[in-house]
Amino acid sequence: MTIASAPSPINWDTFARSLGNIEVVRDPSQLEKLSKDYYHFSPVLQGQLAGYVADLVVRPKTEAEVIQVAQRCVVDRVPLTVRGAGTGNYGQCIPLAAGVVLDMSAMNQVKWVKPGMACVEPGAKLAAIDRAARETGWELRMAPSTYRTATMGGFIAGGSGGMGSITYGQLRDRGNLNAVRVVTMEDSPRVIELRGDAVQQVNHAYGTNGIITELEIPLGPAYPWAEAIVVFDDFMTAARFSQVLGESDGLIKKLITVFAWPVPSYFGALQAHLPEGKAAAFVMIAEPSLELFGELVKELDGTITCQKSAQEARKGTLLVEFTWNHTTLHARSVDPTLTYLQTIFPYDAELKGVEHFYHHFGDEVLMHLEFLRIGGRVCPAALQLVRYTTENRLNEIIRYHEDHGAFIANPHTYLLEDGGMKQVDQAQVNFKAQVDPYGLLNPGKMRGWLERQP
């Protein structure tokens, strides 16, 4: 694979001066920090991505400044990699060809909030957007476990779902992104507005085919979200409880997460609520649904060991910060040899597939389920913890899952397609050809571009 690079050595002092008053970062320690994300969750990516550092970090404050940086990079054929908060896990924002990292954190305005919609800049943090929206009775539909620090532009470019996905599905589902403004990397950079289905050309594209400068996002009705920890004697009972809860459409929920023991043992701050040897479900549920939620817990032999009102839950660490990929973060803080997989199981109300994999791998692959809607049905997705030994063994585990009907979104590759749907999205490749003809945007990440026919 070849990656675009500058045709001749760049004088970075001259390049920085050409940007005028736009903020430029040159400090080596900051360059190192702002060239990384959480790819170290993967022992495979640790070896592949170590050592890549930008030559320059540029922090624009306006769309006009983004256009100015894009123009300069095109003239000098300088690779440009867009960065949000760097909370991704697959090397999405690692500058494989060095060059410029465009840090969008200073473009962080919530421009407006209307009933059911908001318009934000890409560097706006999800928690800040949520605060602004909730003042009007609305809230974000979904957010990752990095809710406090992640940016909306980064979430759209590199994320897929999170809390809220039990109701609203995934980011790629029609209706979960209304519109984006994108700056191109042509000889004369343009601003393009993509609306409706056209947003899929840049949705979850790692910033390889346009610089997002504004997003119009749908909102959902805001509820007072209570939190609960429910424990069960065995994992499959906990999983079946979660499936039933997910399918109980009259109970309003935002998060359903299930852990097999010993995963709960990695949550030091919650040990008082997590009895030895028990499976656990972490739930965010609307306060009006609490009474009947309690009835369902009793019916399926669970025990509520911790319950917080919405007001109490807003104080301190949110329960979501132990779920999704924060689970991996907590587990690796105890045992850094652990890594993870991302798995979607076919719809099966009896959870037979989940049960098969749970028993087949035993203590080598520890079950962690996140329930979400896929194609309108409640399905378990897994972010299993894997006791890593070798890359060959990891690949064997992946193949076994795929051979037995599970879909693996591989978190051990930095290539866009190989970590997702395993096939080239030709619409995204074609759009990149239009807006980034020199292949300067986040080079090396889109396999469809690297393998395109001349």
FENMO-V789795 format. One record per residue. RES is the residue in three letters. OMEGA is omega in whole degrees, 0 to 359 (NA if undefined). NEAR is the number of other ideal C-beta (glycine too) atoms within 10 Angstrom. Layout:
res=RES omega=OMEGA near=NEAR
res=RES omega=OMEGA near=NEAR
This chain:
res=MET omega=176 near=10
res=THR omega=181 near=9
res=ILE omega=180 near=14
res=ALA omega=176 near=20
res=SER omega=182 near=17
res=ALA omega=182 near=17
res=PRO omega=179 near=9
res=SER omega=181 near=8
res=PRO omega=182 near=6
res=ILE omega=170 near=18
res=ASN omega=188 near=11
res=TRP omega=174 near=14
res=ASP omega=179 near=9
res=THR omega=180 near=9
res=PHE omega=181 near=21
res=ALA omega=180 near=17
res=ARG omega=182 near=10
res=SER omega=181 near=15
res=LEU omega=176 near=17
res=GLY omega=185 near=9
res=ASN omega=178 near=7
res=ILE omega=184 near=19
res=GLU omega=178 near=13
res=VAL omega=179 near=17
res=VAL omega=180 near=17
res=ARG omega=183 near=12
res=ASP omega=185 near=10
res=PRO omega=181 near=9
res=SER omega=177 near=7
res=GLN omega=175 near=13
res=LEU omega=179 near=18
res=GLU omega=182 near=13
res=LYS omega=185 near=13
res=LEU omega=175 near=20
res=SER omega=185 near=22
res=LYS omega=165 near=18
res=ASP omega=184 near=23
res=TYR omega=179 near=19
res=TYR omega=181 near=24
res=HIS omega=171 near=16
res=PHE omega=182 near=22
res=SER omega=176 near=25
res=PRO omega=177 near=18
res=VAL omega=181 near=18
res=LEU omega=178 near=22
res=GLN omega=181 near=13
res=GLY omega=185 near=9
res=GLN omega=190 near=16
res=LEU omega=179 near=19
res=ALA omega=172 near=11
res=GLY omega=179 near=8
res=TYR omega=183 near=18
res=VAL omega=177 near=16
res=ALA omega=172 near=26
res=ASP omega=186 near=20
res=LEU omega=169 near=22
res=VAL omega=180 near=23
res=VAL omega=186 near=24
res=ARG omega=181 near=20
res=PRO omega=178 near=25
res=LYS omega=183 near=18
res=THR omega=175 near=14
res=GLU omega=179 near=16
res=ALA omega=178 near=12
res=GLU omega=175 near=21
res=VAL omega=179 near=26
res=ILE omega=180 near=19
res=GLN omega=179 near=18
res=VAL omega=179 near=24
res=ALA omega=180 near=26
res=GLN omega=181 near=17
res=ARG omega=181 near=19
res=CYS omega=178 near=23
res=VAL omega=181 near=20
res=VAL omega=183 near=11
res=ASP omega=182 near=18
res=ARG omega=180 near=16
res=VAL omega=175 near=24
res=PRO omega=181 near=26
res=LEU omega=179 near=27
res=THR omega=183 near=29
res=VAL omega=181 near=26
res=ARG omega=171 near=29
res=GLY omega=177 near=30
res=ALA omega=179 near=21
res=GLY omega=181 near=24
res=THR omega=178 near=22
res=GLY omega=186 near=26
res=ASN omega=188 near=23
res=TYR omega=182 near=28
res=GLY omega=183 near=26
res=GLN omega=185 near=29
res=CYS omega=176 near=29
res=ILE omega=182 near=27
res=PRO omega=185 near=27
res=LEU omega=179 near=20
res=ALA omega=182 near=21
res=ALA omega=182 near=21
res=GLY omega=186 near=25
res=VAL omega=164 near=27
res=VAL omega=180 near=27
res=LEU omega=182 near=28
res=ASP omega=187 near=24
res=MET omega=188 near=29
res=SER omega=181 near=21
res=ALA omega=175 near=15
res=MET omega=194 near=24
res=ASN omega=184 near=18
res=GLN omega=165 near=16
res=VAL omega=191 near=18
res=LYS omega=174 near=13
res=TRP omega=174 near=11
res=VAL omega=176 near=19
res=LYS omega=177 near=12
res=PRO omega=176 near=9
res=GLY omega=183 near=15
res=MET omega=173 near=15
res=ALA omega=175 near=25
res=CYS omega=187 near=18
res=VAL omega=171 near=26
res=GLU omega=188 near=24
res=PRO omega=181 near=26
res=GLY omega=179 near=24
res=ALA omega=180 near=26
res=LYS omega=184 near=23
res=LEU omega=181 near=24
res=ALA omega=179 near=16
res=ALA omega=177 near=17
res=ILE omega=181 near=23
res=ASP omega=179 near=20
res=ARG omega=181 near=12
res=ALA omega=182 near=19
res=ALA omega=183 near=23
res=ARG omega=176 near=15
res=GLU omega=180 near=10
res=THR omega=179 near=14
res=GLY omega=180 near=11
res=TRP omega=179 near=21
res=GLU omega=174 near=22
res=LEU omega=177 near=24
res=ARG omega=182 near=24
res=MET omega=180 near=26
res=ALA omega=177 near=25
res=PRO omega=179 near=26
res=SER omega=176 near=25
res=THR omega=184 near=28
res=TYR omega=185 near=22
res=ARG omega=188 near=17
res=THR omega=184 near=14
res=ALA omega=178 near=23
res=THR omega=182 near=27
res=MET omega=178 near=29
res=GLY omega=178 near=28
res=GLY omega=179 near=30
res=PHE omega=180 near=29
res=ILE omega=184 near=23
res=ALA omega=187 near=29
res=GLY omega=183 near=26
res=GLY omega=179 near=25
res=SER omega=182 near=18
res=GLY omega=180 near=25
res=GLY omega=177 near=28
res=MET omega=186 near=27
res=GLY omega=180 near=22
res=SER omega=176 near=27
res=ILE omega=178 near=25
res=THR omega=191 near=18
res=TYR omega=179 near=19
res=GLY omega=184 near=21
res=GLN omega=182 near=18
res=LEU omega=183 near=23
res=ARG omega=181 near=15
res=ASP omega=181 near=16
res=ARG omega=178 near=10
res=GLY omega=181 near=10
res=ASN omega=171 near=20
res=LEU omega=186 near=24
res=ASN omega=187 near=17
res=ALA omega=174 near=16
res=VAL omega=167 near=25
res=ARG omega=186 near=20
res=VAL omega=172 near=22
res=VAL omega=182 near=25
res=THR omega=178 near=23
res=MET omega=176 near=23
res=GLU omega=178 near=15
res=ASP omega=172 near=10
res=SER omega=185 near=9
res=PRO omega=178 near=20
res=ARG omega=169 near=13
res=VAL omega=181 near=16
res=ILE omega=173 near=17
res=GLU omega=178 near=12
res=LEU omega=181 near=20
res=ARG omega=177 near=11
res=GLY omega=183 near=11
res=ASP omega=180 near=10
res=ALA omega=180 near=15
res=VAL omega=181 near=23
res=GLN omega=178 near=17
res=GLN omega=179 near=22
res=VAL omega=180 near=26
res=ASN omega=180 near=21
res=HIS omega=179 near=22
res=ALA omega=176 near=25
res=TYR omega=181 near=25
res=GLY omega=181 near=27
res=THR omega=186 near=26
res=ASN omega=176 near=26
res=GLY omega=179 near=28
res=ILE omega=181 near=29
res=ILE omega=180 near=27
res=THR omega=179 near=23
res=GLU omega=180 near=22
res=LEU omega=171 near=24
res=GLU omega=188 near=19
res=ILE omega=175 near=23
res=PRO omega=178 near=15
res=LEU omega=174 near=21
res=GLY omega=177 near=16
res=PRO omega=180 near=12
res=ALA omega=177 near=16
res=TYR omega=170 near=18
res=PRO omega=188 near=13
res=TRP omega=172 near=24
res=ALA omega=178 near=24
res=GLU omega=179 near=21
res=ALA omega=169 near=23
res=ILE omega=180 near=23
res=VAL omega=180 near=27
res=VAL omega=183 near=22
res=PHE omega=181 near=23
res=ASP omega=180 near=14
res=ASP omega=187 near=15
res=PHE omega=185 near=23
res=MET omega=174 near=18
res=THR omega=177 near=16
res=ALA omega=180 near=27
res=ALA omega=180 near=23
res=ARG omega=173 near=20
res=PHE omega=183 near=23
res=SER omega=176 near=28
res=GLN omega=179 near=22
res=VAL omega=178 near=15
res=LEU omega=180 near=24
res=GLY omega=182 near=20
res=GLU omega=178 near=12
res=SER omega=190 near=15
res=ASP omega=179 near=9
res=GLY omega=177 near=6
res=LEU omega=186 near=19
res=ILE omega=185 near=18
res=LYS omega=181 near=24
res=LYS omega=184 near=25
res=LEU omega=171 near=27
res=ILE omega=183 near=25
res=THR omega=182 near=26
res=VAL omega=178 near=30
res=PHE omega=168 near=28
res=ALA omega=172 near=24
res=TRP omega=17 near=20
res=PRO omega=182 near=15
res=VAL omega=179 near=23
res=PRO omega=181 near=23
res=SER omega=180 near=15
res=TYR omega=183 near=23
res=PHE omega=186 near=21
res=GLY omega=185 near=9
res=ALA omega=185 near=11
res=LEU omega=189 near=19
res=GLN omega=180 near=12
res=ALA omega=183 near=8
res=HIS omega=187 near=18
res=LEU omega=183 near=21
res=PRO omega=179 near=14
res=GLU omega=173 near=9
res=GLY omega=183 near=12
res=LYS omega=167 near=20
res=ALA omega=184 near=24
res=ALA omega=171 near=26
res=ALA omega=175 near=26
res=PHE omega=188 near=25
res=VAL omega=165 near=28
res=MET omega=185 near=25
res=ILE omega=181 near=24
res=ALA omega=183 near=18
res=GLU omega=179 near=16
res=PRO omega=181 near=13
res=SER omega=188 near=18
res=LEU omega=185 near=18
res=GLU omega=181 near=8
res=LEU omega=170 near=13
res=PHE omega=178 near=23
res=GLY omega=178 near=16
res=GLU omega=179 near=11
res=LEU omega=178 near=16
res=VAL omega=180 near=21
res=LYS omega=183 near=10
res=GLU omega=183 near=10
res=LEU omega=169 near=17
res=ASP omega=174 near=13
res=GLY omega=177 near=25
res=THR omega=176 near=13
res=ILE omega=180 near=17
res=THR omega=178 near=16
res=CYS omega=176 near=16
res=GLN omega=180 near=19
res=LYS omega=173 near=18
res=SER omega=179 near=13
res=ALA omega=180 near=16
res=GLN omega=179 near=10
res=GLU omega=183 near=11
res=ALA omega=180 near=20
res=ARG omega=180 near=12
res=LYS omega=176 near=8
res=GLY omega=184 near=10
res=THR omega=178 near=12
res=LEU omega=180 near=21
res=LEU omega=180 near=24
res=VAL omega=181 near=25
res=GLU omega=169 near=18
res=PHE omega=187 near=23
res=THR omega=183 near=25
res=TRP omega=185 near=25
res=ASN omega=168 near=22
res=HIS omega=174 near=20
res=THR omega=179 near=26
res=THR omega=179 near=24
res=LEU omega=180 near=18
res=HIS omega=182 near=18
res=ALA omega=181 near=23
res=ARG omega=175 near=18
res=SER omega=176 near=11
res=VAL omega=183 near=12
res=ASP omega=185 near=12
res=PRO omega=175 near=12
res=THR omega=179 near=10
res=LEU omega=169 near=19
res=THR omega=187 near=23
res=TYR omega=172 near=25
res=LEU omega=174 near=21
res=GLN omega=190 near=21
res=THR omega=171 near=24
res=ILE omega=179 near=18
res=PHE omega=177 near=22
res=PRO omega=179 near=12
res=TYR omega=181 near=13
res=ASP omega=184 near=15
res=ALA omega=180 near=12
res=GLU omega=178 near=9
res=LEU omega=182 near=18
res=LYS omega=178 near=10
res=GLY omega=178 near=18
res=VAL omega=181 near=24
res=GLU omega=179 near=16
res=HIS omega=182 near=14
res=PHE omega=179 near=20
res=TYR omega=181 near=21
res=HIS omega=184 near=10
res=HIS omega=185 near=13
res=PHE omega=177 near=17
res=GLY omega=187 near=9
res=ASP omega=180 near=8
res=GLU omega=180 near=14
res=VAL omega=188 near=22
res=LEU omega=187 near=24
res=MET omega=172 near=25
res=HIS omega=183 near=24
res=LEU omega=170 near=27
res=GLU omega=182 near=27
res=PHE omega=181 near=23
res=LEU omega=178 near=26
res=ARG omega=176 near=17
res=ILE omega=183 near=19
res=GLY omega=178 near=8
res=GLY omega=181 near=8
res=ARG omega=177 near=14
res=VAL omega=182 near=21
res=CYS omega=174 near=21
res=PRO omega=166 near=24
res=ALA omega=183 near=22
res=ALA omega=165 near=24
res=LEU omega=185 near=22
res=GLN omega=171 near=24
res=LEU omega=183 near=25
res=VAL omega=174 near=21
res=ARG omega=188 near=14
res=TYR omega=173 near=20
res=THR omega=178 near=11
res=THR omega=177 near=9
res=GLU omega=178 near=13
res=ASN omega=180 near=8
res=ARG omega=178 near=13
res=LEU omega=179 near=19
res=ASN omega=176 near=13
res=GLU omega=179 near=11
res=ILE omega=178 near=20
res=ILE omega=181 near=17
res=ARG omega=180 near=11
res=TYR omega=178 near=15
res=HIS omega=184 near=23
res=GLU omega=179 near=14
res=ASP omega=181 near=8
res=HIS omega=167 near=12
res=GLY omega=178 near=12
res=ALA omega=176 near=20
res=PHE omega=178 near=15
res=ILE omega=167 near=19
res=ALA omega=193 near=18
res=ASN omega=179 near=19
res=PRO omega=183 near=21
res=HIS omega=173 near=27
res=THR omega=177 near=19
res=TYR omega=178 near=23
res=LEU omega=185 near=18
res=LEU omega=186 near=25
res=GLU omega=185 near=19
res=ASP omega=177 near=15
res=GLY omega=184 near=23
res=GLY omega=189 near=18
res=MET omega=176 near=13
res=LYS omega=177 near=12
res=GLN omega=182 near=10
res=VAL omega=173 near=16
res=ASP omega=187 near=19
res=GLN omega=178 near=10
res=ALA omega=179 near=14
res=GLN omega=178 near=24
res=VAL omega=179 near=21
res=ASN omega=179 near=13
res=PHE omega=178 near=23
res=LYS omega=179 near=24
res=ALA omega=179 near=13
res=GLN omega=192 near=14
res=VAL omega=181 near=20
res=ASP omega=188 near=25
res=PRO omega=180 near=13
res=TYR omega=178 near=15
res=GLY omega=184 near=23
res=LEU omega=185 near=24
res=LEU omega=177 near=28
res=ASN omega=187 near=31
res=PRO omega=177 near=25
res=GLY omega=185 near=23
res=LYS omega=185 near=26
res=MET omega=182 near=25
res=ARG omega=180 near=18
res=GLY omega=178 near=19
res=TRP omega=182 near=24
res=LEU omega=184 near=15
res=GLU omega=184 near=11
res=ARG omega=179 near=15
res=GLN omega=179 near=3
res=PRO omega=NA near=2
